[in-house]
Amino acid sequence: MRKHLLVFGFWGILLNANAQSVVSIVGPNKEIDPYHYSVVKRAAFKQAAVSSAHPLASMVGAAIMKKGGNAFDAAIATQLVLAVVFPNAGNIGGGGFLLARKTNGELIGIDYREAAPEKSSRDMYLDKSGNAQLNLSQHGHLASGIPGTIAGLFATYAYAKLPFRELIQPAIDIAAKGFVLTEKEAASINGIKESIAKISTQPTAFYKSTRWRVGDTLIQKDLANTLERIQKEGALGFYGGKTADLIIAEMERGKGIISHSDLKNYTAKLREPIVFNYRNHEIVSFAPPSSGGILLAQMLKMIEKFPVGKMKFQTPESVQLMIEAERRAFADRAEHMGDPDFWKVPVKTMISDAYLAQRMSDYIPNKAGSSKEINAGKISESEETTHLSVVDGAGNIVSVTTTLNGSYGSKVVVGGAGFLLNNEMDDFSVKPGVPNMFGAVGGEANAIVPGKRMLSSMTPTLVLKNKKPYIVIGTPGGTTIPTSVYQALVNMIDFNMNLGDAIDLPKFHHQWLPDEVMIETNFNPKTKEALQKMGYTLKDRSSIGRTDGIRILPNKIREAAADKRGDDSVAGF
């Protein structure tokens, strides 16, 4: 039986390759015992809770709050650990969005989405005949936008309490000393290690000649050194100095275009959140350059006038209604949404009652709509990702979604720095009408411009009930992110489900184009048959998203739940 004991300053974690016991936080100066990635899917905590894509990350976040940190401290520490233990999506070579509400009611939106490099151009992925070369926008050095995560973490730190060196130390220790792989983690790395070795220009920690197996230890010394430079030098430990030199050297070896100037000039930005009401709940989500908040508002408000609760969960009636709202919202996404610093996004109109009533005016019950006939509304105005949710004892709530875009991003590990770079350039409209890796199409609003941030689907979301914090939720999943959050909220608000069931039950997804409904394989067969008779084309898929959330009950208990679809786990006290 393989064991490792990692002792980080104020706590210990026992990694046990065969242990099956429940993870629990027991406090400072004591072991968090036992664990080997045993996951806790649902739990109730009295004071504070974290739900994330990896048990170790959730445990570290909870321990940070146990020590005296707040939800912002926990979010920083959790993200940094995810950058080590969840390399396919946890990242410092990508970007994301943080949405939070402080105890005084202040809403905070931090945009650290990646941006197009200075040397990028509108048609950079088209060949001489004007054909889109999606291999270049999806794989390799030219696919990477300027990373934003580290800038985002330091923007978040303005609201934290503990020294940053303590928040990053767990990630450093886990990277340097290694962590034990679960079966899913080993399989994930085995599936990608050859591609990473082929595309990266120097050896990486992910490659070995034999297969990775459950119980193996992944050690990432180059990543530990990069994190140490950030610990000592702050954001300049990433955007300047040795780490920046390593990034640029990697770009030069792989014919990428990110420059020292790109890194130096990158900044996180504050964005005013999208806020709207749905059935006496105040919903707060992220604004452009994320499409998630607008999509969520549109979908929920389009179905609000219908008696969804009486229709009941995943009956043909309720599913058809929700599909048609999804179709119309995604048609608007393709036409009207982009980086607001470069494109005027008509937010107020798009989420207005009058506009959305018009959008649903051609909805016909029991008959499939057609994406050839349903396009974006007329407005007269100039999938690999990860999510974490945090609630602290004081009532601060934080929702964070970050991404490398595709699983393991561009497949480029920065030589000598140990982290993967994103392939977010594919989230731009490479060519109008040409779908990206998630099948999403776009146009002028999301065209490539130097410095511009590519349109995202990330939907970190908060819900208030009676003006008090109620739900923190989000998910990975590319274009399925907004529809997954949408369905989870409908499950709780309209169908009165608990958080765990709302997250775990089967999902469906429609994004306008292609004109098909993706459904999970365990979807209700009678509803499937009814939808097909209405004229819908259904496409089975194994899973949609990995939603993680926390709900604050009337007695102030933190009901935490982690998606059954992955190794996601909750922790708290």
C-alpha positions as CSV (number, residue, x, y, z in Angstrom):
1,M,0.0,0.0,0.0
2,R,1.5,3.3,-1.1
3,K,1.3,6.3,1.2
4,H,2.7,9.8,1.2
5,L,2.4,12.3,4.0
6,L,2.6,15.9,2.8
7,V,2.9,18.4,5.6
8,F,2.2,22.0,4.6
9,G,2.9,24.5,7.3
10,F,-0.4,24.2,9.1
11,W,-2.0,20.9,8.0
12,G,-1.1,17.4,6.9
13,I,-2.8,15.3,4.2
14,L,-2.5,11.5,4.1
15,L,-2.5,10.2,0.5
16,N,-3.4,6.5,0.6
17,A,-3.7,4.7,-2.7
18,N,-6.2,2.2,-1.4
19,A,-8.1,4.1,1.3
20,Q,-11.9,4.5,0.8
21,S,-12.7,6.5,3.8
22,V,-14.5,9.9,3.8
23,V,-12.4,13.0,3.6
24,S,-12.9,15.3,6.5
25,I,-11.3,18.6,7.6
26,V,-10.2,18.3,11.2
27,G,-8.5,21.6,11.8
28,P,-5.1,23.3,11.9
29,N,-2.0,21.3,12.9
30,K,-3.8,18.0,12.5
31,E,-3.9,15.5,9.7
32,I,-6.7,15.6,7.1
33,D,-7.1,11.9,7.3
34,P,-7.4,9.7,5.3
35,Y,-7.9,10.5,1.7
36,H,-6.4,9.0,-1.5
37,Y,-8.8,11.0,-3.6
38,S,-11.7,9.5,-1.9
39,V,-14.5,11.8,-2.9
40,V,-17.3,13.3,-0.9
41,K,-20.2,14.0,-3.3
42,R,-22.7,15.5,-0.9
43,A,-22.2,16.9,2.6
44,A,-23.7,19.5,5.0
45,F,-21.4,21.9,6.8
46,K,-22.2,24.4,9.5
47,Q,-19.7,27.2,8.6
48,A,-17.8,26.9,5.4
49,A,-17.7,24.7,2.3
50,V,-15.8,24.2,-1.0
51,S,-16.9,22.2,-4.0
52,S,-14.4,21.7,-6.8
53,A,-13.1,19.3,-9.5
54,H,-10.7,17.5,-7.1
55,P,-10.8,16.4,-3.5
56,L,-7.4,17.6,-2.6
57,A,-8.2,21.1,-4.0
58,S,-11.5,21.3,-2.0
59,M,-9.7,20.1,1.2
60,V,-7.0,22.7,0.9
61,G,-9.6,25.5,0.3
62,A,-11.5,24.4,3.4
63,A,-8.4,24.2,5.5
64,I,-7.5,27.8,4.4
65,M,-10.8,29.0,5.8
66,K,-10.3,26.9,8.9
67,K,-7.1,28.8,9.5
68,G,-8.9,32.1,9.3
69,G,-9.0,32.9,5.6
70,N,-12.2,34.0,3.8
71,A,-13.8,32.7,0.7
72,F,-11.5,34.7,-1.5
73,D,-8.4,33.1,0.2
74,A,-10.0,29.7,-0.3
75,A,-10.8,30.4,-4.0
76,I,-7.1,31.4,-4.7
77,A,-5.7,28.4,-2.9
78,T,-8.1,26.0,-4.5
79,Q,-7.4,27.3,-8.0
80,L,-3.7,27.0,-7.4
81,V,-4.0,23.3,-6.2
82,L,-6.2,22.6,-9.2
83,A,-3.4,23.8,-11.4
84,V,-1.3,21.0,-10.0
85,V,-3.7,18.1,-9.6
86,F,-6.2,18.7,-12.4
87,P,-3.8,19.5,-15.3
88,N,-6.4,18.9,-18.1
89,A,-8.3,22.0,-17.0
90,G,-7.0,23.5,-13.7
91,N,-4.4,26.0,-14.9
92,I,-2.1,28.9,-14.7
93,G,-1.6,28.9,-18.5
94,G,-5.3,29.7,-19.2
95,G,-7.9,32.1,-17.8
96,G,-11.3,32.5,-16.3
97,F,-13.9,34.5,-14.5
98,L,-14.6,35.1,-10.8
99,L,-18.0,36.2,-9.5
100,A,-18.5,37.0,-5.9
101,R,-20.7,38.7,-3.3
102,K,-19.3,40.1,-0.2
103,T,-21.1,40.1,3.1
104,N,-21.9,43.8,2.7
105,G,-23.8,43.0,-0.6
106,E,-21.1,44.2,-2.9
107,L,-20.9,42.2,-6.2
108,I,-17.5,41.5,-7.7
109,G,-16.8,40.3,-11.3
110,I,-13.2,39.7,-12.2
111,D,-12.5,38.9,-15.9
112,Y,-9.2,37.2,-16.5
113,R,-10.1,35.7,-19.8
114,E,-7.2,35.1,-22.2
115,A,-6.6,37.7,-24.9
116,A,-5.3,37.7,-28.5
117,P,-1.6,38.4,-28.9
118,E,-0.4,41.6,-30.6
119,K,0.7,39.6,-33.6
120,S,-2.7,38.0,-34.1
121,S,-4.9,38.9,-37.0
122,R,-8.5,38.3,-38.2
123,D,-7.6,35.8,-40.9
124,M,-4.6,34.2,-39.2
125,Y,-6.1,30.7,-39.4
126,L,-7.2,30.8,-43.0
127,D,-5.1,29.3,-45.8
128,K,-4.6,30.9,-49.2
129,S,-7.9,29.7,-50.4
130,G,-9.7,31.1,-47.4
131,N,-10.3,27.7,-45.8
132,A,-10.2,27.6,-42.0
133,Q,-7.2,25.6,-40.6
134,L,-8.7,24.5,-37.3
135,N,-5.7,22.3,-36.5
136,L,-3.8,25.6,-36.0
137,S,-6.4,27.2,-33.7
138,Q,-6.9,24.1,-31.6
139,H,-3.5,22.4,-31.3
140,G,0.0,23.8,-30.8
141,H,1.7,27.1,-30.0
142,L,-0.3,29.3,-32.4
143,A,-3.6,28.3,-30.6
144,S,-2.7,30.0,-27.3
145,G,-4.0,33.3,-26.1
146,I,-2.2,35.4,-23.4
147,P,-2.8,33.6,-20.1
148,G,-4.8,35.5,-17.5
149,T,-5.1,33.2,-14.5
150,I,-2.2,34.6,-12.4
151,A,-3.4,38.2,-13.0
152,G,-6.8,37.1,-11.9
153,L,-5.6,35.5,-8.7
154,F,-3.8,38.7,-7.7
155,A,-6.9,40.8,-8.5
156,T,-8.8,38.4,-6.3
157,Y,-6.2,38.8,-3.6
158,A,-7.4,42.4,-3.0
159,Y,-10.3,40.8,-1.1
160,A,-8.4,38.1,0.8
161,K,-7.0,38.1,4.3
162,L,-4.0,35.7,4.6
163,P,-0.5,36.2,3.1
164,F,-0.3,35.1,-0.5
165,R,2.7,32.9,0.3
166,E,0.5,30.8,2.5
167,L,-2.2,30.5,-0.2
168,I,0.3,29.2,-2.8
169,Q,2.4,27.0,-0.6
170,P,0.1,23.9,-0.7
171,A,0.3,23.9,-4.5
172,I,4.1,24.2,-4.4
173,D,4.4,21.3,-2.1
174,I,2.0,19.0,-4.0
175,A,3.8,19.8,-7.3
176,A,7.3,19.2,-5.8
177,K,6.5,16.1,-3.7
178,G,3.9,14.6,-6.0
179,F,0.4,13.3,-5.6
180,V,-1.1,9.9,-6.2
181,L,-3.2,9.3,-9.3
182,T,-6.7,7.8,-9.3
183,E,-7.8,5.5,-12.0
184,K,-9.5,8.3,-13.9
185,E,-6.5,10.6,-13.6
186,A,-4.1,7.9,-14.9
187,A,-6.4,7.1,-17.8
188,S,-6.7,10.8,-18.7
189,I,-2.9,11.3,-18.8
190,N,-2.4,8.1,-20.8
191,G,-4.9,9.3,-23.4
192,I,-3.0,12.6,-23.9
193,K,0.7,12.0,-23.1
194,E,1.7,11.1,-26.7
195,S,0.1,14.3,-28.1
196,I,1.7,16.4,-25.4
197,A,5.1,14.8,-26.1
198,K,4.7,15.4,-29.8
199,I,3.6,19.0,-29.6
200,S,5.7,20.3,-26.7
201,T,9.3,21.1,-27.6
202,Q,10.9,19.7,-24.4
203,P,10.3,16.7,-22.1
204,T,7.4,17.0,-19.7
205,A,6.3,15.5,-16.4
206,F,3.3,13.8,-18.1
207,Y,5.3,11.5,-20.3
208,K,6.8,8.1,-19.4
209,S,7.4,5.1,-21.6
210,T,5.1,2.9,-19.7
211,R,1.4,3.5,-18.9
212,W,0.4,5.5,-15.9
213,R,-1.5,3.4,-13.4
214,V,-3.7,4.1,-10.3
215,G,-1.4,4.7,-7.4
216,D,1.4,6.2,-9.4
217,T,2.8,9.5,-8.2
218,L,2.9,12.5,-10.5
219,I,5.8,14.9,-9.6
220,Q,6.0,18.3,-11.4
221,K,9.2,19.9,-10.3
222,D,9.3,22.5,-13.1
223,L,5.8,23.6,-12.1
224,A,6.8,23.8,-8.4
225,N,9.7,26.1,-9.4
226,T,7.3,28.3,-11.4
227,L,4.9,28.6,-8.5
228,E,7.8,29.4,-6.2
229,R,8.8,32.3,-8.5
230,I,5.2,33.6,-8.2
231,Q,5.3,33.2,-4.5
232,K,8.5,35.3,-4.3
233,E,7.9,37.8,-7.0
234,G,4.1,38.1,-7.2
235,A,2.5,38.5,-10.7
236,L,5.9,39.5,-12.1
237,G,7.0,36.0,-11.2
238,F,4.8,34.9,-14.1
239,Y,4.5,37.8,-16.5
240,G,8.1,38.8,-16.2
241,G,11.5,37.4,-15.2
242,K,12.5,33.8,-15.8
243,T,9.0,32.4,-16.3
244,A,8.2,35.0,-19.0
245,D,11.5,34.1,-20.7
246,L,10.6,30.4,-20.6
247,I,7.2,31.1,-22.2
248,I,8.7,33.2,-25.0
249,A,11.4,30.6,-25.6
250,E,8.7,28.0,-26.0
251,M,6.8,30.3,-28.4
252,E,10.0,30.7,-30.5
253,R,10.7,27.0,-30.6
254,G,7.1,26.2,-31.6
255,K,6.4,29.2,-33.9
256,G,3.9,30.8,-31.6
257,I,3.3,34.6,-31.4
258,I,2.9,35.5,-27.7
259,S,5.5,38.1,-26.8
260,H,7.1,39.7,-23.7
261,S,5.0,42.8,-24.5
262,D,1.8,40.7,-24.5
263,L,2.7,39.3,-21.0
264,K,3.7,42.6,-19.6
265,N,0.6,44.4,-20.7
266,Y,-2.0,41.8,-19.7
267,T,-4.4,42.9,-16.9
268,A,-7.4,41.5,-15.3
269,K,-10.6,43.6,-15.6
270,L,-13.5,44.3,-13.4
271,R,-16.9,43.6,-15.0
272,E,-20.4,44.5,-13.8
273,P,-22.3,41.3,-13.4
274,I,-25.6,40.4,-15.2
275,V,-28.4,40.6,-12.6
276,F,-32.0,39.6,-13.2
277,N,-34.9,38.0,-11.4
278,Y,-36.5,34.6,-11.9
279,R,-39.5,33.5,-9.9
280,N,-38.6,35.7,-6.9
281,H,-34.9,34.7,-7.0
282,E,-32.2,37.2,-7.8
283,I,-29.7,35.6,-10.3
284,V,-26.2,37.0,-10.7
285,S,-24.0,35.8,-13.5
286,F,-21.1,36.9,-15.6
287,A,-21.2,39.5,-18.3
288,P,-19.4,39.6,-21.7
289,P,-16.8,38.6,-22.8
290,S,-18.6,35.6,-21.2
291,S,-21.8,34.7,-23.0
292,G,-23.0,32.7,-20.0
293,G,-24.8,35.4,-18.0
294,I,-26.8,36.7,-21.0
295,L,-27.6,33.2,-22.1
296,L,-28.7,32.2,-18.6
297,A,-30.9,35.3,-18.3
298,Q,-32.5,34.7,-21.7
299,M,-33.2,31.0,-21.2
300,L,-34.7,31.4,-17.7
301,K,-36.8,34.5,-18.6
302,M,-38.1,32.9,-21.8
303,I,-39.6,30.1,-19.9
304,E,-40.7,32.1,-16.8
305,K,-44.2,32.8,-18.1
306,F,-44.9,29.1,-18.5
307,P,-46.0,26.8,-15.6
308,V,-42.8,24.8,-15.7
309,G,-43.2,23.3,-12.2
310,K,-46.6,21.9,-13.2
311,M,-45.1,20.4,-16.3
312,K,-42.8,18.3,-14.0
313,F,-39.2,17.2,-14.4
314,Q,-38.1,16.0,-17.9
315,T,-41.5,15.4,-19.3
316,P,-41.8,16.0,-23.0
317,E,-43.6,19.3,-22.3
318,S,-40.9,20.8,-20.0
319,V,-37.9,19.5,-22.0
320,Q,-39.3,20.8,-25.3
321,L,-40.0,24.3,-23.8
322,M,-36.4,24.4,-22.4
323,I,-34.9,23.2,-25.7
324,E,-36.6,26.0,-27.6
325,A,-35.3,28.6,-25.2
326,E,-31.8,27.2,-25.6
327,R,-32.1,27.3,-29.4
328,R,-33.1,31.0,-29.5
329,A,-30.5,32.1,-26.9
330,F,-27.6,30.4,-28.8
331,A,-28.8,32.0,-32.1
332,D,-28.4,35.4,-30.4
333,R,-24.9,34.3,-29.0
334,A,-23.6,33.8,-32.5
335,E,-24.8,37.2,-33.8
336,H,-24.6,39.6,-30.9
337,M,-22.0,38.6,-28.3
338,G,-18.3,39.4,-28.1
339,D,-15.7,41.3,-26.0
340,P,-17.5,44.6,-24.9
341,D,-14.2,46.5,-25.2
342,F,-14.3,45.8,-29.0
343,W,-18.0,45.2,-29.8
344,K,-21.2,46.9,-28.5
345,V,-23.1,44.0,-26.9
346,P,-26.8,45.0,-26.5
347,V,-27.1,43.5,-23.1
348,K,-30.2,45.4,-21.8
349,T,-32.2,44.7,-24.9
350,M,-31.2,41.0,-25.0
351,I,-32.4,40.3,-21.5
352,S,-35.5,42.6,-21.6
353,D,-38.9,41.1,-21.1
354,A,-40.3,42.6,-24.3
355,Y,-37.4,41.3,-26.5
356,L,-37.6,37.8,-25.0
357,A,-41.4,37.6,-25.4
358,Q,-40.9,38.4,-29.1
359,R,-38.2,35.7,-29.3
360,M,-40.6,33.0,-28.0
361,S,-43.6,34.3,-30.0
362,D,-43.1,31.6,-32.6
363,Y,-42.8,28.7,-30.1
364,I,-45.2,25.9,-30.8
365,P,-45.8,23.2,-28.2
366,N,-45.2,19.6,-29.3
367,K,-43.5,20.7,-32.5
368,A,-39.7,21.0,-33.0
369,G,-38.5,24.3,-34.0
370,S,-36.0,24.7,-36.9
371,S,-32.6,26.5,-36.7
372,K,-32.9,27.3,-40.4
373,E,-36.0,29.3,-39.7
374,I,-35.1,30.6,-36.2
375,N,-32.1,33.0,-36.4
376,A,-30.8,35.7,-34.1
377,G,-33.2,38.4,-33.0
378,K,-33.1,41.8,-34.7
379,I,-31.7,44.4,-32.4
380,S,-31.5,48.1,-33.5
381,E,-28.4,49.1,-31.6
382,S,-24.9,50.4,-32.6
383,E,-15.7,21.8,-22.9
384,E,-12.2,21.6,-21.0
385,T,-12.9,23.8,-18.1
386,T,-13.2,23.5,-14.3
387,H,-15.4,25.2,-11.7
388,L,-15.2,25.8,-7.9
389,S,-17.8,27.2,-5.5
390,V,-16.9,28.6,-2.0
391,V,-19.0,29.8,0.9
392,D,-17.3,31.0,4.1
393,G,-18.5,31.4,7.7
394,A,-19.1,35.1,7.3
395,G,-21.4,34.7,4.2
396,N,-19.0,35.7,1.4
397,I,-19.8,33.6,-1.6
398,V,-17.4,33.0,-4.6
399,S,-18.0,31.3,-7.9
400,V,-15.0,30.7,-10.2
401,T,-14.8,29.1,-13.6
402,T,-11.4,28.7,-15.3
403,T,-10.3,27.0,-18.5
404,L,-7.6,25.9,-20.9
405,N,-10.5,25.5,-23.4
406,G,-9.9,21.9,-24.8
407,S,-8.8,19.2,-22.5
408,Y,-5.1,19.9,-21.7
409,G,-5.4,23.1,-23.8
410,S,-3.0,23.4,-26.8
411,K,-1.1,20.3,-25.6
412,V,1.9,22.6,-25.2
413,V,3.8,22.4,-21.9
414,V,6.1,25.4,-21.4
415,G,9.6,23.9,-21.4
416,G,11.3,24.4,-18.0
417,A,8.1,26.0,-16.5
418,G,5.9,22.8,-16.3
419,F,2.5,24.2,-17.1
420,L,0.1,23.7,-20.1
421,L,-0.9,26.6,-22.3
422,N,-4.5,27.2,-23.4
423,N,-5.9,26.8,-26.9
424,E,-8.4,29.7,-26.4
425,M,-7.8,31.3,-29.8
426,D,-10.3,28.7,-31.1
427,D,-13.0,30.4,-29.1
428,F,-12.8,33.3,-31.6
429,S,-14.7,33.2,-34.8
430,V,-11.9,31.8,-36.9
431,K,-14.2,32.3,-40.0
432,P,-17.8,33.4,-40.0
433,G,-20.1,30.3,-40.0
434,V,-17.3,27.8,-39.3
435,P,-17.9,26.0,-36.0
436,N,-15.2,25.8,-33.3
437,M,-14.3,22.6,-31.4
438,F,-17.6,22.8,-29.5
439,G,-19.6,23.3,-32.6
440,A,-20.3,27.0,-31.8
441,V,-20.5,29.4,-34.8
442,G,-19.8,33.1,-34.7
443,G,-19.4,36.2,-36.8
444,E,-18.1,39.7,-36.7
445,A,-18.8,40.3,-33.0
446,N,-16.3,37.6,-32.1
447,A,-13.7,38.1,-34.8
448,I,-10.0,38.1,-33.9
449,V,-8.4,41.4,-33.0
450,P,-5.1,41.9,-31.1
451,G,-5.8,42.5,-27.4
452,K,-9.4,41.3,-27.7
453,R,-10.8,38.6,-25.4
454,M,-12.5,35.7,-27.1
455,L,-16.1,34.9,-26.3
456,S,-16.6,32.4,-23.5
457,S,-19.5,30.2,-22.4
458,M,-18.3,30.1,-18.7
459,T,-21.2,30.8,-16.3
460,P,-20.1,31.2,-12.7
461,T,-23.4,32.0,-11.0
462,L,-24.8,33.2,-7.7
463,V,-28.4,33.1,-6.5
464,L,-30.0,35.3,-3.8
465,K,-33.3,34.5,-2.1
466,N,-35.0,37.1,0.1
467,K,-31.9,39.2,-0.5
468,K,-29.6,36.6,1.1
469,P,-27.0,34.3,-0.4
470,Y,-28.7,31.1,-1.5
471,I,-26.8,29.2,-4.3
472,V,-23.3,29.2,-5.7
473,I,-22.9,27.1,-8.8
474,G,-21.1,26.6,-12.1
475,T,-19.7,23.9,-14.3
476,P,-17.2,23.1,-17.1
477,G,-18.3,21.9,-20.5
478,G,-17.7,24.3,-23.3
479,T,-21.0,25.5,-24.9
480,T,-22.9,23.1,-22.5
481,I,-22.0,25.3,-19.5
482,P,-24.9,27.8,-19.7
483,T,-27.5,25.1,-20.4
484,S,-26.2,22.9,-17.5
485,V,-26.4,25.8,-15.0
486,Y,-29.8,26.7,-16.5
487,Q,-31.1,23.2,-15.9
488,A,-29.7,22.9,-12.4
489,L,-31.4,26.1,-11.4
490,V,-34.7,25.0,-12.9
491,N,-34.4,21.7,-11.1
492,M,-34.1,23.5,-7.7
493,I,-36.4,26.5,-8.2
494,D,-39.2,24.9,-10.3
495,F,-38.9,21.2,-9.4
496,N,-37.9,21.7,-5.7
497,M,-34.9,19.3,-5.9
498,N,-32.0,19.2,-3.5
499,L,-28.7,20.5,-4.8
500,G,-27.2,17.0,-5.4
501,D,-30.1,15.7,-7.4
502,A,-30.3,19.0,-9.4
503,I,-26.7,18.5,-10.4
504,D,-26.6,14.7,-11.0
505,L,-29.8,14.0,-12.9
506,P,-29.5,13.6,-16.7
507,K,-29.0,16.7,-18.9
508,F,-29.7,17.8,-22.4
509,H,-28.3,20.5,-24.6
510,H,-29.2,22.5,-27.8
511,Q,-27.0,25.3,-29.1
512,W,-28.9,26.3,-32.3
513,L,-26.3,24.8,-34.6
514,P,-26.0,22.0,-35.3
515,D,-29.8,21.5,-35.1
516,E,-29.7,18.6,-32.7
517,V,-30.3,17.9,-29.1
518,M,-27.5,16.3,-27.1
519,I,-28.8,14.0,-24.3
520,E,-27.0,12.0,-21.7
521,T,-27.3,8.2,-22.2
522,N,-29.4,7.7,-19.0
523,F,-32.1,10.2,-20.2
524,N,-35.8,9.2,-19.8
525,P,-36.6,6.9,-22.7
526,K,-40.2,7.9,-22.9
527,T,-39.3,11.6,-23.2
528,K,-36.7,10.7,-25.9
529,E,-39.3,8.9,-27.9
530,A,-41.8,11.8,-27.6
531,L,-39.2,14.4,-28.6
532,Q,-38.3,12.3,-31.7
533,K,-42.0,12.2,-32.7
534,M,-42.1,16.0,-32.4
535,G,-39.3,16.2,-35.0
536,Y,-36.1,16.6,-32.9
537,T,-32.8,15.0,-33.8
538,L,-31.3,13.4,-30.7
539,K,-27.6,12.6,-30.2
540,D,-26.5,10.5,-27.2
541,R,-23.4,11.4,-25.3
542,S,-21.9,10.0,-22.1
543,S,-21.9,13.0,-19.9
544,I,-22.5,16.8,-20.0
545,G,-20.5,19.0,-17.6
546,R,-19.3,18.5,-14.0
547,T,-21.4,20.9,-12.0
548,D,-20.2,21.9,-8.5
549,G,-22.3,23.9,-6.1
550,I,-23.2,25.0,-2.6
551,R,-26.7,26.0,-1.3
552,I,-27.2,27.8,1.9
553,L,-30.3,26.5,3.7
554,P,-32.7,28.5,5.9
555,N,-30.9,27.2,9.0
556,K,-27.6,28.5,7.5
557,I,-26.3,24.9,6.9
558,R,-24.1,24.8,3.8
559,E,-25.4,22.0,1.5
560,A,-22.5,21.2,-0.7
561,A,-22.6,18.9,-3.8
562,A,-20.1,17.7,-6.4
563,D,-21.0,16.2,-9.7
564,K,-21.0,12.4,-9.9
565,R,-19.6,12.6,-13.4
566,G,-16.0,13.0,-12.2
567,D,-13.7,12.9,-9.2
568,D,-15.2,16.2,-8.0
569,S,-15.5,16.5,-4.3
570,V,-16.6,18.7,-1.4
571,A,-15.0,19.7,1.8
572,G,-15.8,22.0,4.7
573,F,-16.4,22.3,8.4
